[in-house]
Amino acid sequence: MGFKPVGGFGRCTFIIFQKLIGTVEIWECRVQSGSNTYRIFCFFLGNSVVVLTHGLVKKSQKTPKQEIKKAQTYRKDFLKRRIKP
């Protein structure tokens, strides 16, 4: 599956989308563009919204623990500050 990113940077290939084990609803999306693989961390808000926390260039097989912790911190902060309708 591929998609064309906003800004027209070329074609990207979706590699994997999975919930990270041991986290509170943090998901990782891996996307490949050219020779680079990117990790994008996110979480779901309800059934129709995906909130992206941050991303990085994938350099190793294992997801860095500090990046998972950062995503969890961003999620917690977002939910704390969110104004509910």
NORRA-V18669 format. One line per field, one symbol per residue. ss: DSSP state (2 for helix, 1 for strand, 0 for the rest). phi: phi as a letter, one per 40 degrees, with the letter a starting at -180 (. if undefined). burial: # if it has 16 or more other C-alpha atoms within 10 Angstrom, else .. A space follows every 50 residues. Layout:
ss: ???
phi: ???
burial: ???
//
This chain:
ss: 01110000001111111110000000111111100111111111100011 11111110000000222222222222222220000
phi: .babccggchcbbcbabacccgbcgcbbbbbbbgccbbbbcaacbgcbbb bccaaaccbaccccccccccccccccccccccccc
burial: ...........#.#...........#######....#######....... .##.#..#.........#..##.##..........
//
